[in-house]
Amino acid sequence: MSEAQTSCDSCGMPIEAGPYCNYCVGSDGKLQPFDERFERMVQWQMRHKPALDRKSAEKETLAYMAKMPAWKDHPRIKARG
């Protein structure tokens, strides 16, 4: 890994440069909307933890996204209580 490597501000994936990884941006290079990223991250959770039910995957994903700079101030994150 490169010394300059950093993490995506949206999902935490290791990246070489910029604030976001290729998975978190659209074809225009801009960060995807919260709902799109949230759904993709929930689906990732469910693939990697097959025993996890949807509600638990959503709860874990919101908790994880709350730690990410791109989402920490998003209304859905703040509303989770």
Secondary structure, DSSP 8 states (H G I E B T S, - for coil): --TT-EE-TTT--EESSSSS-TTTB-TTSSB--HHHHHHHHHHHHHHH-TT--HHHHHHHHHHHHTTSTTTTT-HHHHTT-
